[in-house]
Amino acid sequence: MGINIKDMLLPSVAAVVFDMALPERVVVDPQLVAGKPVIRSARLSVEFTLGLPAAGQPEDELLHDCAGISREDILACLSYAAR
């Protein structure tokens, strides 16, 4: 089952709660990936992570191919990109 952007739209209250978890999942560090925002646990850039499903890679393949990331990490990338 792939990520559907429509499914990612969260109600405003849930979005506020979810945004509170962003610093735990998405970080910006000049020493990592040239200062691009990355998933803390995997050091994959937000841009790269979101580019894969945008190019048609199903979510289950993304989670399998990119060890160390979770669906919550992908949601955090979407939330970060929406800011």
Backbone hydrogen bonds, N-H to C=O, Kabsch-Sander energy under -0.5 kcal/mol:
donor,donor_aa,acceptor,acceptor_aa,energy
5,I,3,I,-0.5
7,D,4,N,-1.2
8,M,4,N,-0.9
8,M,5,I,-0.9
9,L,5,I,-0.7
9,L,6,K,-0.8
10,L,8,M,-0.6
15,A,11,P,-2.5
16,V,12,S,-1.9
17,V,13,V,-2.0
18,F,14,A,-2.7
19,D,15,A,-2.6
20,M,16,V,-1.1
21,A,18,F,-1.8
22,L,19,D,-1.2
24,E,21,A,-1.1
25,R,21,A,-0.9
25,R,22,L,-1.6
26,V,22,L,-3.5
27,V,38,V,-2.5
29,D,36,K,-0.5
32,L,29,D,-2.4
35,G,29,D,-0.8
35,G,32,L,-1.9
36,K,33,V,-1.9
38,V,27,V,-2.9
39,I,44,L,-2.7
40,R,25,R,-3.5
40,R,38,V,-0.6
42,A,39,I,-0.9
43,R,39,I,-3.0
44,L,39,I,-0.5
46,V,37,P,-2.7
49,T,45,S,-2.8
50,L,46,V,-2.7
51,G,47,E,-1.6
52,L,48,F,-1.3
54,A,50,L,-1.5
55,A,51,G,-1.4
55,A,52,L,-0.5
56,G,53,P,-1.2
57,Q,52,L,-2.4
62,L,58,P,-2.2
63,L,59,E,-2.8
64,H,60,D,-1.6
65,D,61,E,-3.3
66,C,62,L,-2.2
67,A,65,D,-0.9
69,I,66,C,-1.5
74,I,70,S,-1.7
75,L,71,R,-2.5
76,A,72,E,-2.3
77,C,73,D,-2.1
78,L,74,I,-2.2
79,S,75,L,-2.5
80,Y,76,A,-2.8
81,A,77,C,-2.7
82,A,78,L,-1.6
83,R,79,S,-0.6
83,R,80,Y,-1.2
